[in-house]
Amino acid sequence: MDVLLLLAQGLTNRQIAARLYLSPRTVDKHVERLLAKTHSPNRVALAAHASLPVSP
């Protein structure tokens, strides 16, 4: 979830990795999985998906 929120703020994978004390490759994998899970074609669509309201 942290990766998605930072991605939605416009951070690069390298910046996300530095903020979360992860390797850039780990962040790459997280982003790949998020793209697949949400069926998003790219980071922009994934960021838009992150801003959608969540129903209880």
N, CA, C and O atoms as a printed pandas DataFrame, in Angstrom:
     atom_number atom_name residue_name chain_id  residue_number  x_coord  y_coord  z_coord
0              1         N          MET        A               1    0.821   -1.187    0.000
1              2        CA          MET        A               1    0.000    0.000    0.000
2              3         C          MET        A               1    0.870    1.258    0.000
3              4         O          MET        A               1    0.553    2.239   -0.673
4              5         N          ASP        A               2    1.961    1.224    0.754
5              6        CA          ASP        A               2    2.854    2.384    0.792
6              7         C          ASP        A               2    3.424    2.682   -0.586
7              8         O          ASP        A               2    3.534    3.841   -0.984
8              9         N          VAL        A               3    3.786    1.626   -1.311
9             10        CA          VAL        A               3    4.345    1.812   -2.652
10            11         C          VAL        A               3    3.316    2.499   -3.538
11            12         O          VAL        A               3    3.653    3.429   -4.270
12            13         N          LEU        A               4    2.088    2.060   -3.481
13            14        CA          LEU        A               4    1.032    2.634   -4.308
14            15         C          LEU        A               4    0.792    4.105   -3.971
15            16         O          LEU        A               4    0.633    4.928   -4.873
16            17         N          LEU        A               5    0.766    4.434   -2.706
17            18        CA          LEU        A               5    0.538    5.823   -2.300
18            19         C          LEU        A               5    1.672    6.733   -2.764
19            20         O          LEU        A               5    1.423    7.848   -3.223
20            21         N          LEU        A               6    2.899    6.271   -2.650
21            22        CA          LEU        A               6    4.038    7.078   -3.092
22            23         C          LEU        A               6    4.078    7.186   -4.606
23            24         O          LEU        A               6    4.431    8.234   -5.148
24            25         N          LEU        A               7    3.718    6.113   -5.286
25            26        CA          LEU        A               7    3.642    6.141   -6.747
26            27         C          LEU        A               7    2.600    7.170   -7.184
27            28         O          LEU        A               7    2.821    7.923   -8.133
28            29         N          ALA        A               8    1.468    7.197   -6.489
29            30        CA          ALA        A               8    0.401    8.143   -6.825
30            31         C          ALA        A               8    0.836    9.592   -6.591
31            32         O          ALA        A               8    0.271   10.513   -7.182
32            33         N          GLN        A               9    1.828    9.792   -5.740
33            34        CA          GLN        A               9    2.361   11.136   -5.497
34            35         C          GLN        A               9    3.378   11.538   -6.559
35            36         O          GLN        A               9    3.883   12.660   -6.549
36            37         N          GLY        A              10    3.676   10.618   -7.476
37            38        CA          GLY        A              10    4.573   10.938   -8.583
38            39         C          GLY        A              10    6.026   10.564   -8.371
39            40         O          GLY        A              10    6.882   10.960   -9.162
40            41         N          LEU        A              11    6.325    9.814   -7.327
41            42        CA          LEU        A              11    7.706    9.424   -7.071
42            43         C          LEU        A              11    8.141    8.316   -8.030
43            44         O          LEU        A              11    7.327    7.503   -8.471
44            45         N          THR        A              12    9.418    8.298   -8.341
45            46        CA          THR        A              12    9.979    7.232   -9.172
46            47         C          THR        A              12   10.214    5.999   -8.299
47            48         O          THR        A              12   10.175    6.077   -7.071
48            49         N          ASN        A              13   10.458    4.868   -8.948
49            50        CA          ASN        A              13   10.745    3.648   -8.190
50            51         C          ASN        A              13   11.968    3.836   -7.299
51            52         O          ASN        A              13   11.986    3.368   -6.160
52            53         N          ARG        A              14   12.975    4.510   -7.808
53            54        CA          ARG        A              14   14.195    4.736   -7.023
54            55         C          ARG        A              14   13.895    5.603   -5.799
55            56         O          ARG        A              14   14.412    5.341   -4.713
56            57         N          GLN        A              15   13.067    6.629   -5.969
57            58        CA          GLN        A              15   12.699    7.495   -4.840
58            59         C          GLN        A              15   11.862    6.731   -3.815
59            60         O          GLN        A              15   12.042    6.894   -2.609
60            61         N          ILE        A              16   10.946    5.899   -4.307
61            62        CA          ILE        A              16   10.122    5.078   -3.412
62            63         C          ILE        A              16   11.014    4.133   -2.619
63            64         O          ILE        A              16   10.846    3.979   -1.409
64            65         N          ALA        A              17   11.954    3.508   -3.297
65            66        CA          ALA        A              17   12.875    2.576   -2.634
66            67         C          ALA        A              17   13.649    3.274   -1.521
67            68         O          ALA        A              17   13.799    2.726   -0.429
68            69         N          ALA        A              18   14.131    4.461   -1.791
69            70        CA          ALA        A              18   14.890    5.203   -0.781
70            71         C          ALA        A              18   14.013    5.561    0.418
71            72         O          ALA        A              18   14.451    5.459    1.564
72            73         N          ARG        A              19   12.796    5.973    0.156
73            74        CA          ARG        A              19   11.881    6.355    1.251
74            75         C          ARG        A              19   11.514    5.171    2.133
75            76         O          ARG        A              19   11.397    5.306    3.351
76            77         N          LEU        A              20   11.331    4.001    1.506
77            78        CA          LEU        A              20   10.862    2.827    2.249
78            79         C          LEU        A              20   11.993    1.886    2.650
79            80         O          LEU        A              20   11.747    0.812    3.199
80            81         N          TYR        A              21   13.235    2.291    2.374
81            82        CA          TYR        A              21   14.403    1.464    2.693
82            83         C          TYR        A              21   14.311    0.084    2.043
83            84         O          TYR        A              21   14.564   -0.939    2.679
84            85         N          LEU        A              22   13.941    0.083    0.761
85            86        CA          LEU        A              22   13.866   -1.136   -0.040
86            87         C          LEU        A              22   14.830   -1.008   -1.204
87            88         O          LEU        A              22   15.316    0.083   -1.503
88            89         N          SER        A              23   15.105   -2.123   -1.858
89            90        CA          SER        A              23   15.920   -2.038   -3.067
90            91         C          SER        A              23   15.020   -1.587   -4.218
91            92         O          SER        A              23   13.820   -1.865   -4.205
92            93         N          PRO        A              24   15.579   -0.902   -5.203
93            94        CA          PRO        A              24   14.776   -0.501   -6.364
94            95         C          PRO        A              24   14.132   -1.703   -7.060
95            96         O          PRO        A              24   13.020   -1.594   -7.576
96            97         N          ARG        A              25   14.815   -2.833   -7.077
97            98        CA          ARG        A              25   14.262   -4.039   -7.708
98            99         C          ARG        A              25   13.014   -4.524   -6.961
99           100         O          ARG        A              25   12.061   -4.985   -7.589
100          101         N          THR        A              26   13.013   -4.427   -5.648
101          102        CA          THR        A              26   11.837   -4.810   -4.862
102          103         C          THR        A              26   10.658   -3.916   -5.215
103          104         O          THR        A              26    9.536   -4.397   -5.373
104          105         N          VAL        A              27   10.906   -2.633   -5.336
105          106        CA          VAL        A              27    9.844   -1.697   -5.714
106          107         C          VAL        A              27    9.358   -2.010   -7.125
107          108         O          VAL        A              27    8.155   -1.976   -7.382
108          109         N          ASP        A              28   10.275   -2.313   -8.044
109          110        CA          ASP        A              28    9.887   -2.704   -9.406
110          111         C          ASP        A              28    8.896   -3.860   -9.365
111          112         O          ASP        A              28    7.873   -3.837  -10.049
112          113         N          LYS        A              29    9.206   -4.864   -8.562
113          114        CA          LYS        A              29    8.337   -6.046   -8.459
114          115         C          LYS        A              29    6.974   -5.678   -7.868
115          116         O          LYS        A              29    5.942   -6.157   -8.337
116          117         N          HIS        A              30    6.974   -4.836   -6.849
117          118        CA          HIS        A              30    5.706   -4.400   -6.251
118          119         C          HIS        A              30    4.848   -3.678   -7.295
119          120         O          HIS        A              30    3.646   -3.926   -7.399
120          121         N          VAL        A              31    5.467   -2.795   -8.056
121          122        CA          VAL        A              31    4.733   -2.046   -9.083
122          123         C          VAL        A              31    4.204   -3.003  -10.148
123          124         O          VAL        A              31    3.058   -2.871  -10.579
124          125         N          GLU        A              32    5.016   -3.960  -10.575
125          126        CA          GLU        A              32    4.563   -4.953  -11.558
126          127         C          GLU        A              32    3.336   -5.698  -11.048
127          128         O          GLU        A              32    2.372   -5.897  -11.787
128          129         N          ARG        A              33    3.374   -6.109   -9.788
129          130        CA          ARG        A              33    2.239   -6.852   -9.211
130          131         C          ARG        A              33    0.996   -5.969   -9.096
131          132         O          ARG        A              33   -0.119   -6.424   -9.349
132          133         N          LEU        A              34    1.191   -4.714   -8.717
133          134        CA          LEU        A              34    0.063   -3.786   -8.622
134          135         C          LEU        A              34   -0.566   -3.541   -9.992
135          136         O          LEU        A              34   -1.789   -3.490  -10.116
136          137         N          LEU        A              35    0.266   -3.391  -11.012
137          138        CA          LEU        A              35   -0.247   -3.202  -12.376
138          139         C          LEU        A              35   -1.074   -4.412  -12.803
139          140         O          LEU        A              35   -2.149   -4.260  -13.382
140          141         N          ALA        A              36   -0.572   -5.605  -12.517
141          142        CA          ALA        A              36   -1.283   -6.829  -12.895
142          143         C          ALA        A              36   -2.585   -6.980  -12.111
143          144         O          ALA        A              36   -3.623   -7.316  -12.683
144          145         N          LYS        A              37   -2.528   -6.733  -10.807
145          146        CA          LYS        A              37   -3.710   -6.893   -9.953
146          147         C          LYS        A              37   -4.843   -5.956  -10.330
147          148         O          LYS        A              37   -6.014   -6.333  -10.281
148          149         N          THR        A              38   -4.494   -4.740  -10.703
149          150        CA          THR        A              38   -5.510   -3.736  -11.011
150          151         C          THR        A              38   -5.826   -3.660  -12.501
151          152         O          THR        A              38   -6.676   -2.877  -12.925
152          153         N          HIS        A              39   -5.135   -4.479  -13.288
153          154        CA          HIS        A              39   -5.304   -4.477  -14.752
154          155         C          HIS        A              39   -5.045   -3.086  -15.328
155          156         O          HIS        A              39   -5.680   -2.672  -16.298
156          157         N          SER        A              40   -4.109   -2.379  -14.715
157          158        CA          SER        A              40   -3.748   -1.036  -15.178
158          159         C          SER        A              40   -2.670   -1.143  -16.256
159          160         O          SER        A              40   -1.715   -1.903  -16.097
160          161         N          PRO        A              41   -2.809   -0.399  -17.342
161          162        CA          PRO        A              41   -1.825   -0.488  -18.425
162          163         C          PRO        A              41   -0.519    0.252  -18.137
163          164         O          PRO        A              41    0.499   -0.026  -18.770
164          165         N          ASN        A              42   -0.538    1.202  -17.177
165          166        CA          ASN        A              42    0.668    1.986  -16.898
166          167         C          ASN        A              42    0.572    2.634  -15.519
167          168         O          ASN        A              42   -0.435    2.504  -14.823
168          169         N          ARG        A              43    1.634    3.330  -15.141
169          170        CA          ARG        A              43    1.711    3.959  -13.818
170          171         C          ARG        A              43    0.669    5.055  -13.629
171          172         O          ARG        A              43    0.163    5.250  -12.524
172          173         N          VAL        A              44    0.351    5.766  -14.693
173          174        CA          VAL        A              44   -0.641    6.845  -14.600
174          175         C          VAL        A              44   -2.008    6.262  -14.246
175          176         O          VAL        A              44   -2.701    6.780  -13.370
176          177         N          ALA        A              45   -2.389    5.190  -14.926
177          178        CA          ALA        A              45   -3.666    4.538  -14.635
178          179         C          ALA        A              45   -3.655    3.944  -13.228
179          180         O          ALA        A              45   -4.668    3.964  -12.530
180          181         N          LEU        A              46   -2.518    3.423  -12.825
181          182        CA          LEU        A              46   -2.396    2.868  -11.478
182          183         C          LEU        A              46   -2.555    3.965  -10.427
183          184         O          LEU        A              46   -3.211    3.757   -9.406
184          185         N          ALA        A              47   -1.966    5.117  -10.671
185          186        CA          ALA        A              47   -2.102    6.249   -9.750
186          187         C          ALA        A              47   -3.557    6.710   -9.681
187          188         O          ALA        A              47   -4.050    7.046   -8.605
188          189         N          ALA        A              48   -4.239    6.727  -10.815
189          190        CA          ALA        A              48   -5.656    7.098  -10.833
190          191         C          ALA        A              48   -6.470    6.085  -10.043
191          192         O          ALA        A              48   -7.395    6.451   -9.318
192          193         N          HIS        A              49   -6.123    4.820  -10.186
193          194        CA          HIS        A              49   -6.806    3.755   -9.450
194          195         C          HIS        A              49   -6.627    3.952   -7.937
195          196         O          HIS        A              49   -7.540    3.685   -7.155
196          197         N          ALA        A              50   -5.460    4.414   -7.546
197          198        CA          ALA        A              50   -5.172    4.631   -6.122
198          199         C          ALA        A              50   -6.027    5.739   -5.534
199          200         O          ALA        A              50   -6.281    5.751   -4.330
200          201         N          SER        A              51   -6.473    6.667   -6.365
201          202        CA          SER        A              51   -7.246    7.798   -5.850
202          203         C          SER        A              51   -8.746    7.531   -5.818
203          204         O          SER        A              51   -9.518    8.392   -5.397
204          205         N          LEU        A              52   -9.165    6.347   -6.258
205          206        CA          LEU        A              52  -10.587    6.002   -6.220
206          207         C          LEU        A              52  -11.023    5.758   -4.781
207          208         O          LEU        A              52  -10.253    5.221   -3.985
208          209         N          PRO        A              53  -12.247    6.147   -4.438
209          210        CA          PRO        A              53  -12.726    5.900   -3.073
210          211         C          PRO        A              53  -12.908    4.405   -2.820
211          212         O          PRO        A              53  -13.234    3.637   -3.725
212          213         N          VAL        A              54  -12.689    4.020   -1.578
213          214        CA          VAL        A              54  -12.833    2.619   -1.174
214          215         C          VAL        A              54  -14.158    2.469   -0.453
215          216         O          VAL        A              54  -14.461    3.228    0.468
216          217         N          SER        A              55  -14.951    1.485   -0.874
217          218        CA          SER        A              55  -16.230    1.266   -0.196
218          219         C          SER        A              55  -15.999    0.418    1.055
219          220         O          SER        A              55  -15.141   -0.465    1.055
220          221         N          PRO        A              56  -16.751    0.678    2.109
221          222        CA          PRO        A              56  -16.556   -0.047    3.383
222          223         C          PRO        A              56  -16.946   -1.489    3.320
223          224         O          PRO        A              56  -16.832   -2.204    4.316
